[in-house]
Each structure stands twice: as structure tokens, then as C-alpha cells.
């Protein structure tokens, strides 16, 4: 196949690949055309202009025309060259005027809009676009492009090039790619793409009770179901008449077409030696040969395409899905799948289902929070802390060495009231509820996913993906052939020595462990900050200077100030480490050279999640399970790095450590969500604002479809991966530590309602159209979610038992209350031990001036939070029997809660089948029909052959299940 190139003044205007079925007239070539500004070049496009797109007045246009050309408007080649040179020399508004005039002169000759998604002939669809800036100093890039595009033509793709003089910036070339039917059919056969062969004859069960209640949330039928339901089978090129092919040009949807073209682009060589590793569009993008490669959106998102042959599905997605005012509407999942592919479709299906299930958790969590608020006045222990008779008379031991003085218990009045909002009986109920909710969420998602697998033709897709969707990076490294035990055919494999394999594995996991160790080191640094800064805050606030602050002053304590500032510092460290590790994880995964896309994503998922798990949750684990647990007692305190460091381990507030865990969780979780939304919405909008401004303000004849998409941001191969990662981390926050903050599901619900629309808005308006990809499930994330669900039962049981004061209160109420009736009166005095001040070592006693004014020599004892015998007792400062009773009760609660929740989880999982019965029946029906129709098809072919041969003896062998013919794909030379 040869290339036809039109030249004018030394600049290439047209570069395309004609076929026998397209002559010059069809392609828009006019042999004797001329215009007022010069001769029309062969194959050059023109765009219809209407009055509403003209941005200049007639007078200014005439002035520009007069400035660009002599009065005779000669048609000579010299004049055309002169005109092009003058246009290229102009900048800004003058250049736009000149381009406008140049296109206006062609209106009568070529009625083809640059807003179209078709070639200049108006027939062949643009399936992919490559762009580059011609660097005349780089001959190597030019040679690569020449060889690469020639090889694309050898495969059968058709190309058409837009000259840089036609682009708005005057620098960028656009290579438009079209895949004809032969190419599409061949690679649809190779990739086993499922296509319809019979209309679905199984009636839909739409009789849902009280279906009218969901009417306000529904979308129009043509949006929810953009195409009829069919039974499908893998495409076979040799049996094309078996399938329902009404129109070859529209049989394969645009998402399938761009997937096939990208498959070819990823494997096509740009070097003369086709068996080398110089292959693929990714390498050409990385070395700057091309600046971008992308499929086109089918229309502008704010209005329908004027071309009747264009679907305008992007406009429908924006109108019914990407606008925030549609937040209460259902998602058009079938349209999303049709436009973006199954992989993106199943992500939004999962995100929408997760958000719906969060609604139930948010309602129950809010009820638990309201219960804590309504029982505010029944909080007996907080009343004792705040009262002058109890809390005002109890002198507490210093919370740090030297810089901290003695203090009264009633100074923690506010924090004890706040703690009751989250630390109450409802906490236990909510922890158990969330353990069951997680199971219901995962089981019902499996059913939803199974239904989508069938509806989207993804049944049995995993095996196909493993065998057919090899990564081009893997294929280019293959050097040897090996017999496949299943297919009994030779296949290219990457042979690695044991030393090489072990070396890469060691380097990979050593890097992961190194970064996890770095996170742990940062957490230890934050803990050291908490220990050091607490003394400073305690010294500053000893005379309560914060009380002078309006509204918030009385609530600020050294504990709160330390916890909030440490949480903020920890959040900043988390964000910085994330940015650094993301690149490292991708690098070490690339170095492993995984075989398939699925294997690549799974390896990257494991590395990223391990890192993110430690990064985000380690500080919460510290506050929940370590803070206040290894403190010691006055006179024998435990120190973080030994007594020489003077960094005494932190103690919990008398109101408990749960409120500090809540503070940590709120700051990290909400901070991550707010920062994520800023990154996802504001940054892409700012990056693409100029491109969108040009798209809206320019006449369509000057600003083409491919230029508009070129100015958008690329979605990136890992874009969806990071979306999953963000949601899974959020899932961990609302399950692992939900006992400390029942409002976490509500915050997650609000975030996800925004997240769905922000992601939709980004994909529809701010990103280029991503290459369609298939996926039958959410992949490795499903196993990770199951692991988090199991771990959450354990963590919440431990939070209720060891971080909350629920168990000590219950033990006191049922076993140690002195009066006849069960109440919490006297609990605070019972939970505090006594220490003799004279026994405090000199190195730990408060310095002069650190003690408050009310402290005097008559005070001989102080109190601390523990269950130990008082001074003078034969077992002084040893743990009392009540301590061991409480510890036994905590362990019993953990065992009982875990077993109850796990039994319910496994029972629910057993009761709910993963695949709905109607879906199972449809799958069996489809497989039966494939066999029956193929059998009938072969019989009919045999009858036709026999009738044509007449009495001649038939030597052919009928085949009910004929094997696919061998196709030579681009990786064959490997």
C-alpha cells in the first residue's frame, strides 16, 4: 500500500492511505479547484462555517484578507507558498484570522467539518490519533515515524495526516488512523471478542414490588439501555455470516475499534528489523517520537455532534451522569461500558454499589452517635470528673518529667464529655453491626458482579485475558519458543535464569521492606514529637492562658493540642511518602516484566497496598493499641528510648484514649478525602482550562476534534488503579477503626457521592478518551477487601476491649459497686490509684515554678490511671485483683465477639449464593444456543456445498466446532 502526499511550498499537506475502493473524487480531491487565496491542495479538508461561529466582523476579515494577499489573489504556486509562509509567520489573533480566511475560501469546495470524527471523505471513521511536533533537527525521530507508519499500513490500517499549518498552534501534526473491516475482523477473531448472533429471548423480570418509589432516581430508558440485549459468541472471521452483521461500519462499537487499533499500535515495530525489541507506541511516546496517542471522543461534551453519523454518547454521559446535579440519579452503567469499556464500567459499578451500601452503615452510625448525644446527661463518670467535690479534689500526678506540674482531674471535664459521644454502649452494637455489614456488602457485590459479567459478555474472560492480552513489554523481551501444554502449540516465552529471577525478587521486596521501614521510622519520629512537645504545651498552658480565647479556648488542653498537631504532621508525612513511593512501586513492577496485564496489576496492587496500609493506618494502630498501655507508674515510668532520653511513654487521658483515636482518624481520613478531591477536580480543571477555553471560543472550523482531545489530559494506564486504591484505603478507615468513630461511614458516604460525579466529570470533560479495556471483576482488590473485612472484626474487638473504657465500667458496675443497685457512682475514684509524692525520684519531679499556685506541702499523694495497691499496703504498687478481673473480661469479650461475628459472617456468606439463579440459567442457555446454532450453521453450509457439487463425491469433513484459522499477528516474529 502506497502513500499519496500533496505538497505545497515544501510542506506536506496530505498523507493518507487510499484503497482500491476509494478514488480521488470520493476522498475530496478536485483536480482543477482554485480559490481566492490560492489553489486547493489535494485532499485538503474544509469546514462549514455558520454565522454563530464567526468571531470577527466582516470589516476586520476583509482587512486581514487584504493584508495577506495582493489584490488579484493569484492562483499561482508562488502565491500559495507566499501565503503559507505569511500565515506561519503570524501569531495570536492575526494567525487565527488568517486561518479562518483560509478555511472560508474552501467552503464551496469541501463541506467537511473539522469537528467530525471521520476522515476527509466523510466515510472512514477515525479510530485513533497520533500527534507529533516535527523537529527538523532530529532525523532519527523522522525515520522512526516513517518506518512505524509504513508498518501500520502493511498491517492494513489506513492513515491520513493533518499538516501543521492546519493546526491551531501551527506546530502539531495529527496522524488519523482508520481500521477497515478486514483488520477489525481479523483481530476480533484473534482477541476472541464476543459479538451478537441472536436476540435474547429470555423475558426480563421487571415486577419489582413498589417499583414506583425509585422513579425519581431513574434515568431515561435509552440512556440506561443504549443497545438491545443479545446472545453472544466469540467472533470467527470465517463464519462472519453466522453473526448479526447489519452494517460492517457500525458492527464493532468505537470502544472495540480503538481497543483493536491500540493492540496493533502496541506491537508494531518502528525499526527495520521487525524481530527486534523496537516495538510499540509506548516506546515512541517515551522517546518523544510522538507527543500523544489517543482515541477520539465522539462529540463535544456540552452539545451534540452536528454529524448525524456520530453517536454523541459523550454528550449523553455529561448530561445524565457527569453533572453534580445528577448525584441522586442512578448511573448509566451500560452506556459507560459501551463508551469507555468494561474495565472502567465495572469500577463505577463497584463504586456506586459501595456508596449505596454505605447508606445503611451511615444511618446506623448516625443513630449510635445520636444515642450518645441523648444520653449526655446520664454520663455519671463525666459528672464526677467535672464536679468540684470529686474532680476538683483529686490531684493527679505529673504527666511528664520536670516540665509538667500536678493538676486537678476536673481540668479534663470537656474531653470526658466529648469521649462519651463515641464511647458508650452503642459502640459495641455498632462494631458488631459493621462486622456483619462488611459481609453483606461483599456477598451482594459478588452477585452484582456476576450479573454484570453475563450482561457485558465477560463470562470465562479470565482465561482469555491470560492467554491473549500479553503485555507488549513482555513480548519484546521473549527470545525462545516453548510448547504450550494446553494448546500443544509453540509460544514465545521469556527465559530467566534462577540467579536473575532471585536477584530481581530480592531487589523488589528489599525495596518494599525498605520503604515500609521508612514509614515506621517516620511514625516513631512523630511519637517522639508527641512526647517532647507535650511537655512544652503543658508548661505553656499551666495557667490556662487558652481560656482567654473565645469559643474554643476552654476546649484546648495539652493533650488535645499535642494530638491535633501530631496528627497534622503525620498526615503531611503520609502525603509526601505517597508521592515518592508511587514511582518506586511502578519502577520495581516494570523491572519484574510481568507476562499479562492482569499479572502486572496484581503485582503492583500488592506492593502499593502493603505500603499504603502501613502508611495510613500505622498512626491509628499506635493510638489504639500502644498508647497508654506501657506507661508504668510514678517512680517507675517506662521511657521510649531508655531513661536517658527523658521521653516518657504517653499516658491516656482519664476519659480514655478513644477520643484521641477519634481525633487521629478524623484528621487523617477527612484530610485524605479533601486532598484527594482537590487533586482530582481542581488540578485537572486548571491544567485543561486553557484547552477548554479554546474549544468553546474558537470556531469549529479552526479548532478540530483531534486538537480539542489533544489539549486534554491523558487518563493514564494507572488512573483507574489509583481510584481503586483510594477507595480501598477509605474502606479500611470505616471498618478497621469504626468503633471509635461511628460517623466515619457518613463522611465516607458524603465523599463518595461527590467522588462518583467528580470521577465522571473528569473522564467526560477533562481527560482524553481512554483506550477501552476488558475486566471481569475488580481483580485483586476483591481479595484485599475480604482480608480487611476479617481483620476489622479483630481490630474493633480490641478497640472496644482495650482502647475504650467500656469493659472496666461494666466490671465495676456488676462486680465492684459498693451500693446495692447497679450504678456508676464512685467509678472515677475506683479507677485511679494512689502514689506517695515523696517517693517520686528527684529527676522526675516538677521544676520550680511548674506547679500551679494551689499546690502546697500539705498535699502528700497524687493519683494516676491504673489498678494498683496504695502505698503502705503489703503489695504496694502491684496490680490489684480488679486489674486481673478486668483483663479476663476483656479477653472474654474479644473471644465472644469475634466468634459471634465470624459465625454470622460465614452463615450469611453460605446463605447468599455468589451467582443469582437467573444469571446461571441465562449462561447455560447461551452456551446451549452457541452449540445448537453452530451445529445448524455447519449443516446448512454442508447442504449448500453438496447442492453446488451436484453428484460429485464430497470429500470434505463437516465440523460442528471448527477450529479458528491461524492469524499472523504482529508479535509473530517474536
KOLLUM-849104 format. One record per residue (C-alpha): x, y, z negated. Coordinates in steps of 0.05 Angstrom, whole numbers, plus 5000, padded with zeros to 4 digits. Layout:
BEGIN
XYZ ...
This chain:
BEGIN
500050005000 503050675021 502051364993 499451965030 502452625008 500353315030 505853845028 505354595026 511255035015 515354464988 510254304933 506553644932 499153774931 496253074940 498852394924 494051824929 493051104950 487951025005 484950355021 482050095086 475050265064 476550995055 478151445114 480452165113 473552455120 470852075061 476652305018 475053015035 480453125087 478653635141 483453665199 482054385222 479754725159 482055425142 480355945090 481256685077 487156545032 490756025074 489955335104 486554805063 491354245045 489753525060 485453215005 485453824962 479653884914 474854454907 469854624854 462954924859 462455594825 456055874797 454756584772 454656364700 461856134701 464756754732 468657154681 470857724725 466858264762 466658274838 470758914838 476358614797 476457984840 476858384904 482458784874 486158144856 484957874926 487758504958 493858464913 495257744932 494657755008 495358215067 489158495100 489057985156 489057375110 493256975157 492656225161 500056115176 504255635135 508856215117 502956585087 500755965048 507755885020 507856625002 501056564967 503155964926 509656304905 505856924884 500856514843 506356124809 509856784791 503657054757 501856944684 496057044638 489657364665 492557524732 494156784745 487156584724 484157094773 488656834829 486756104815 479456304814 480056624882 483856034909 478355554889 472756034911 475656034981 474455274985 467255244962 464355175030 469154625049 469454154989 463754104940 467253724884 467353964812 473653914771 469053734714 467653074748 470552404725 471352174797 476752234850 476052774903 471952314945 466552314890 466151554893 472151254857 471851334781 477851604742 479451034693 485851324665 490151954669 497652034663 500652734656 507752984662 511653624670 516453584728 523453704701 527653814763 534053724722 532053014703 532752564764 532151944720 525152124699 523052254770 525951574792 522351224734 515751544754 516751364827 518250634812 512750574759 507350874803 509550444862 508949824818 502050034795 499950074868 502749384881 498249114826 492349434862 491050074824 489450694864 492751364847 491252094861 495652654837 493653364819 499153854835 501754304780 499254914819 492254654807 493254624731 491555204685 498655254657 501955174725 506754644698 503053994688 501853444740 495952964729 496052264759 489051994762 488351234763 482550824791 481750064784 477949764843 473449164837 478748654855 483348894799 477648924748 475148234767 482047924764 483848194695 476848094667 478047364684 484847364652 482447714589 476147274584 471647884579 464447674566 459247934615 451747814622 448847234661 441647214634 436947674597 435947494524 429447104518 429247044442 423947524414 426148044363 423048014294 421348744282 415848624230 419348944170 414849094110 413649844101 417749994162 414650684167 418750914107 425050904149 422151334205 425651994183 432351634185 431651334254 434651564320 431251514389 430950814418 435250994479 440751224432 440450624385 439950114442 443250424504 443049774544 438749144546 440548514508 443547944549 446447254540 453747294560 459446854582 466946964597 467747254667 470146804722 472247144786 471046524829 463846494804 462147234808 455247074837 453646694773 453247354734 448247924736 452148394781 447448924809 452849444824 460249284823 461850014809 457950014744 458249284724 464149394678 462849974629 468150524624 470750254558 472249584590 475249914651 480150334610 481949724568 483849334631 487749914660 491550014595 493149274594 496349364663 499950014644 502849684582 506049134623 508149474687 515549554700 518750234714 525449924734 527249584799 529048954762 521948744742 524348194696 527948674650 525148994588 524049674621 516549604618 510349954592 507350634586 509350674512 516750704530 515351214584 511751654534 517251574483 522851774531 518952364559 517652094629 510252224618 507452714567 500752364556 496551764578 489151734563 482351534589 477452104602 471352294562 465252244607 462952964595 463953574552 461153454483 456854074478 452953964543 451153424592 455153304654 452453604718 454452984756 448452514759 453151914763 456252084694 453251774633 454252374585 454751884527 459652344492 454252884490 449252394461 454252184407 455552904389 448153084387 445752484347 451852274307 457652764301 453853364274 453453424198 446053584200 445052854220 448152594155 441652264134 440551914201 442751204219 448851124262 448150944336 452850344329 451250034397 452850694432 459250774391 461350074411 459650194484 463550844487 469450714441 469949954439 468549424387 474349584341 472150294327 464850074326 465949564272 469750064229 463750544229 459049964217 463149774156 463750494131 456250604139 454549954103 459450114047 456350814040 449250514037 451350023982 454750583943 447850903936 445650353887 452150383847 451651143845 444551123818 446250633763 452651013745 448751663740 443551333695 449251093649 452151793647 445352093632 444551583576 451051833545 448552543551 441752393520 444952023461 449652613450 446552783382 446552063358 454152033361 455651933287 463251883293 463752543331 459452873278 464352633224 470352883264 467253573273 464653643202 468554043151 467253523097 470552953137 474453203196 476353853162 479253503101 483252963138 490553163150 493652803209 500952613216 505152993269 504452733340 511752873358 518352963323 520853643298 516454093342 509653833320 506554003254 501053703212 494053823238 486853713219 482353203251 476853693268 481254023320 479553443366 472053573359 470853763432 474653173461 470852683417 464152943444 466752913515 469052193504 462151973483 459452153553 463451573582 464951133521 458250853499 454150213502 452150353574 459450293594 459349543581 452949453621 455749863680 462249463680 458348813686 453749113739 459649343782 462548643780 456048373809 455248963857 462048823888 460048103903 453448323934 457048833976 462048334004 456947784016 451848234051 457448534093 459347834117 452147744141 452148424174 458748284207 456347604233 450447944266 454948464299 459647914323 453847594360 450748234386 457448504410 459847854442 465347744391 463847024371 470146594378 474147214395 479847094346 482846524386 482446934450 485947514416 491547074390 492746774459 491447344507 492848004472 500247944463 503848584447 507948864505 513648984457 513748234443 513248024515 519148454537 523648114486 521847404508 527547034542 525546294544 519545864561 516545334516 510944834527 504545024491 501944404455 494644614464 494544844537 500444404558 502944984599 509645344593 509346014558 514346554543 516846544471 521646964430 527046514403 530446754340 536046434301 534946264228 540146774208 536847324248 529947154221 532247124148 536147764156 530148154182 525647864129 530648044075 531448754102 523948834108 521948614038 528148924006 525749594035 518749484008 521349303939 526049903940 520250373954 515850053901 521550133852 522050863872 514650943854 515650613787 521651073774 517251673790 511851433743 517051353688 519252063702 512152313695 511451933629 517852253605 514952923625 508652783584 512852613523 517353213530 512153733548 507253523494 511853793441 512354453478 504754513484 503854323411 508754853389 505455383433 498355213412 499555103338 495955753321 490455623373 492156203420 487755893474 481556053433 482156763460 480556503530 473356553548 469255923563 475055423570 479455663513 476455233457 476954603500 484454663515 488654233469 495853993474 493253303494 488753583549 494054063576 499153503578 494453013612 491953513665 498853773684 501953073686 496152823730 497153403778 504653283783 503352543793 498452703849 503553133885 508752573879 503652073907 502352513969 509752623982 511551883976 505751704022 508352154077 515251854072 513251124066 508451114124 514151194173 518450684137 512850164139 511650254213 519150214227 520349564189 514049254220 516449444290 523049124274 519648454259 516848444331 510048114315 507147694371 499947954374 496348604357 492648244301 499147984271 502248684275 496349004239 496248464185 503748544171 503049294168 496849244125 500348824072 506349294068 502249924065 497149664015 502449403967 505750083968 499250473962 496750023907 502750173863 503050903885 495751073869 493950613812 500350563770 498951203731 491850963716 494550283693 499450643647 493951063613 489050483610 493549923584 500050213557 498950893527 497850873452 498950113449 506350113429 506950713383 509050433316 507350823254 510251423215 517251273192 517950723245 515751013311 517450693378 521451113428 521451063503 528951033514 531150903443 531251353383 536851773412 532252023468 527452353418 521852173468 516751843422 511551403455 504851743465 499051643417 491751633437 487152183413 482851983352 477051993401 480551453442 484751403506 478651313551 477652063562 484952123585 483851543634 477651913659 481752553669 487152173706 482151813751 478252443767 484452853787 487652313829 481252053862 478052723877 484653043896 485952493946 479052553976 479353313981 486353294011 484252744059 478253134084 482553754093 487553354134 482253014175 477853614190 481754254184 488454054214 485653734279 480954324286 486654824281 491054414328 485654364381 482355044370 486055364428 484454794475 477054814456 477055564465 479955494535 474854944551 469055384531 471356044560 474355814626 470355704690 469654954702 473055034769 479355264734 479454804674 478554084694 476253474656 483253184653 486153854629 481053904574 482453204548 489953314556 489453904507 486153474455 489953094402 491652364413 487951884368 494051434359 494350684351 494550724276 488951234268 483850704250 488750354205 489550964161 481951054158 481150354131 486850464082 483751094055 477050754043 480150134011 484050563962 477550923945 474250243936 479750073886 478450703846 470950573840 471749843820 478349763781 477150333732 469750473738 468550303665 472050953647 468151393695 461151173716 460451773762 466051513807 461151173855 457251823861 463452213880 465251663930 458251683959 458552443970 465452374001 463351814047 457152174073 461952734093 467252234117 462651894167 460852554201 467952834197 470752204230 465252224282 466452964295 473952844302 473152264351 467852624393 470653334396 477853364372 481152724398 482252434467 478151834482 481851244451 483250614492 477750104478 479849504437 476348894411 475948644339 471148134310 471948364237 475448864193 481348394192 485948324132 482148874096 476648374080 481447934041 484248544005 477248773985 475848073957 482348103917 480548783889 473648523871 476547953830 481748403797 476548923780 472948433734 479348333694 481349073691 474349313669 474048773616 480849013589 478749743593 472549623552 476349193502 482949563494 482150273521 475150413497 473350423423 467150013435 469649363403 472549683339 465950053329 461849423337 466349033289 465749593238 458249643245 456948893239 462448683190 465449253151 459949753139 459249843064 451750023062 446149543073 443649793140 447949783202 450550483220 456950823240 457451253178 464551243150 467550953214 472651513222 475451443152 475750683162 479550733228 485151173201 490850913158 494551293104 502051463102 506251783047 509252433075 515552363031 517351723069 517752073137 525152093159 528452773159 529852713234 522352663248 519653183200 516853833228 521754413231 520655043190 515155463219 511954893257 506954723202 500355113200 499055633147 494255193108 499454643097 502554643026 506454192979 500053932947 498753513009 502452862999 499352393050 497352423123 493051983167 494551623232 490551193280 491550453262 489349903215 494949833163 495349763088 496450423049 502850603011 503350252944 499949622969 503848972965 503448933041 504149673054 504249883126 502849173150 496749043193 490248923155 485648333165 480748813201 486048923255 486348173269 478748123269 478348683320 483748363363 480047693362 473548053381 477048403439 479747743466 473047403458 469547973495 474547933553 473647173560 465947213555 465247803603 469947503655 466546833653 459547123657 461247583715 465147053753 459546543745 454447043771 459247243828 460346533852 452946363844 450946973886 456246813938 453646093942 446346313947 447546814004 449846474070 455146854109 451446774175 443946924179 439846334205 437046724264 444046914286 446346194281 440445984325 442046524377 449346294381 447145574393 442045804444 447346204482 452245624484 446845154508 444845634563 452045724586 452844974595 446044894629 446845484676 453945284696 451544584710 445844834753 450545314787 455444764807 449744314831 446944874875 453845004904 454644264919 447844244954 449644844997 456344535014 453143875033 447844215076 453344605112 457543995125 451643605152 453242885159 460642995146 463242605087 464243045026 471042964994 470143494940 469143324867 463643704831 465844024768 460944224713 466244614676 471444814727 477845104701 479645824714 484245944773 491346154757 492346904760 499047244765 499247774711 504448304701 508147924647 509147304692 516247494708 517947434635 
